Amino acid sequence: MYRYIFLDLDDTLFQTLRKCPNPHDSRLNLCAILPDGTPNSYATAKQQWLWQWLNQGFLVIPVTARDLAAFRRVNLVFDEEQIINHGGVILDRHGQLDRHWMAMMQNELQRYDEAFQSVWAEVLAFCAADEGYNARVADDFNVVWYGYIKHREGTEAALAALLAMVKRHPGVRDGSVYWHLNGNNLAVLPKPVAKGRAVDYLLASYRERGEVMSFAAGDSQTDWLFMQLCDYAIVPNNTQLSRLITSVVQDQQSVFSG
């Protein structure tokens, strides 16, 4: 039986120093750097143990929003396929482009490009009025996969007004474009770009080889879209997804107890 785990990276396997439970812990291990070489993300002792344990019994597939350059700044070795750009790009075991997946994605994106460009134009216009916003696109292999916005205040609240505008756009309301907010990161994505679609594609190919047991680990609501495709799910505590699960369970308990 083949054992795979589809593993989100940021805020699941490592995080920025300010998000670490104890930023002064001498056991923190550097896992990713910024483009200028500045240390950026660290794994706690428990996360390091998790990484070592997973590598002993699983074939590990990273599933990340990072583009190719950011993914290559991760100080971890992956021997299987890699899903990057929120699922827009799949790399094979040798780090080369999965051209079949790329062709399918490029074909699908053509139908949603006008809607995405319209939403993104409004995002840029909105952000131009406040220099605290930093709006960028993830563009690998000559394709724009999605856009993302951060604010120098570093909070979700600082992105609230922008998100309200995004939600009102016709391209978002009709489902051509969707959004994801987690901490100081608002992503705006065309419909075909989704982690779940890439994981589903790889799972189908793995099952052609034999029986598969699949695990998934992730911290955010968008991760759940690929996690639900697997046999088992791992959710780090004190994350967006764990808080959502807790909220749903508490609501159900209040209904039953009422």
N, C-alpha and C positions, 0 to 999 in steps of 0.2 A: 504494500500500500504506500502510495506517495503522500507525504505529509508536507503541506504548504502552509505558510503563514503570510498573509498580506498585511504589511506593516506600515502604518503612517509614521512619519518621522518627527516633525516639529510638534512639541507639546505632548508627544506620546513617548518617544525614545530619548529625547533631549529637549531643552528649552533655553531661552536666554537667561542670563544670570539673575535678572530681577524676578524671574518666575520660579527660581529654585527655592525650595522650602528653607534652605539654609545656605545663603550665598557665600558664607565664610567657611563652609565645610571643605577641609583639605582633600577630601576624597573625590571631589568633583573632577570629571574628566572632560577635557575639551573635545567637542565632536564636530564643530563647524565654525568656519571663519567668514568674515566679510570680504568683499572684493579686494580691499587694500591689505588684507592679511590680519586685520584686527580680530582677536578672539571674540566669538559671538554666542555660541550655544554649548551647553554643558549637560552631561548626564550625571545624575545622582548615583550613589552606590547601588541603590535598588535597580535603577535603569541599566546600569552596567551589568548587573547580575542577570537581568532579564535578557539582554542582548546575548550574553554568553550561553545562557540556557537554551534560547531559541536556536542558536547556531549548532547546538549539539544534536537536536532532534528534528529540525525542520529545514525545508528549503525556503529561504526567506526572500520575499518579493517586496521591495519598498514601493509604497504608493504615496506620492507626495505632490504638493502643489508647486514645488521648486522647479525652476527651469533648469536647463542643462548646466549652465555655468554655476548656479547655486547648488545644484546636486553634486557637482564635482568638488565643491568646497566642503562636503561632508567627509569627515575622517573615519569612514567605515567602509568595509569591503563587502560588496554584494556579488555573489557568484551566479545568480539566476537572472531572470528578466527584471527590468526596472520600469516602473510606471511613473512618469513625471508630468509636469504641466497640467496637474489636475486630471490626468487621464488622457490628455490630448496626444501624448507621445509615449510609445512603448519602445524600449531598447532591449535587444536580445542579450543573451548571456555574455556576449563579447563586447557589449556596450555599443553595438551598431543599431541603426534605425530598423525597426520592424516596418518594412515598406508596404506590406499588405495592409496593416492597420493605418499607416499614414495615408495611403491612397483612399481608403474608406472615409477617413476623417476629413480630408480635403474636399472630397466630393460632397459630404454632408454639410460642411461649413459654408459652402457657397450659398445654400438656401437661407442661411441665417446671418450672413455677413451684413446685409443692409440694416437689419434690426440692431445688431450689435454696434455697428458704427454710429448709428443714430443715438443710441443710449450713451455711448462713450463720448460723443461730441457734447452732449448735455452735461456729462460728468466733468469734462474739462472746463466747460464754461462756468459751471458752478464753482469748481476749485480755484479758478482764476481770481475769484473775489476774496480769497482768504489764503495768504501765503503759507499758512500752517498745513495745508493739504499737500500730499505728495502722491500724485497719480502716475502710474506706470503701466505698461503692457508687458505681458510675457510673450516674447516672440522668438521662437526657436525654429530653425530649418525654414526660414523665410515665411513663417506662418504666425499670425497673431492669434494666440490661443484664448487669452482672456485679459482683463484689466484688473488692477487692484489699487486701492487707495489706503493710505495711512495718514494720521494726523500727528503733529508734533506733540500734542497733549498726551498721546499714548493711551487713550481710552475709547471705549465704544461710544460713550456719550458724545464725544466730539464729532463722530460720524453720523449722528442721528438725523440731522437736517438733510445731509446729502442722501442718506438712505431713503428718507421720505420722498425726496424728489425722484429717485430711481424707481421706487415702487409705483409711482404714478405714470411712468412712461408706457405708452401703448405696447412697445416691444416686450416689456416685462409682464404687463397684464395679460398678453395673449400667450405667454409661455415661451416665446422665441429666445428670450434672454432671462437668466435667473441670477440671483445674488446670494452671497453668503457672508455673514458677519460673525467674526469670532475675535474678541479682543480688539486691538487696534489694527484691524485688517478687514476691509470690505472688498470682496471680490465680485466682479461682474462678468458673467460667463455666457457664451452662446450655448444653447441647449445641448448640442452633441458632446461638448467637453464635460465629462463627468467621470469620476473615479470608478463608479460602479460599472460603467460600460466597458472600461478597459479590463477590470477584474473579471467580468463575465466572459470576455473574449479569451483571456488566458486560461480561465478555468475550463472552458470548452476544449481548448487545445490539450490541456493536461489530462483530461478525462479520456482522450483518445489513446493515451499511453497505458491507462490502467485505472484501478480504483484510487480515488483521491479522498483524503481527509483534509479539510481546509479550516484554518483558523484565520481570524482577522483581529487587528488591534487598531484603535483610533480614538481620538479625543473630541471630535467635533460632529455636529449634526450631519454635515455632508459625508463624513466618513461612514456613517451608518448606512448610506446607500450602497456601499460595497461590502460592509460588514455583514449585512443581512443575507448576502449571497452565500456565506460560508457556514460551515457546520457549527462553529463555536466563535464567540466574540469576547475580546478582552477590552475592557474600558478602564483607563486610568482614573483614579479618584480625583475629585476637585477639578474636573474639566467641564467644558460645555456639555458634552454628551452625558456625563455622569449626573450633572445637575438636572438635565432634562429628564433622565430616567427617574431620578428621585422625585421630581415634581409630579410626573405622571403617576407613579406609585402612590404618592401621598394623596393625590386627587382621588384615585380609585379607593383608597382606604377610607377617605372621608365620606364617599358615596355609600360604601358598604356599612360603615359605622353609623351613618345618619339614618 
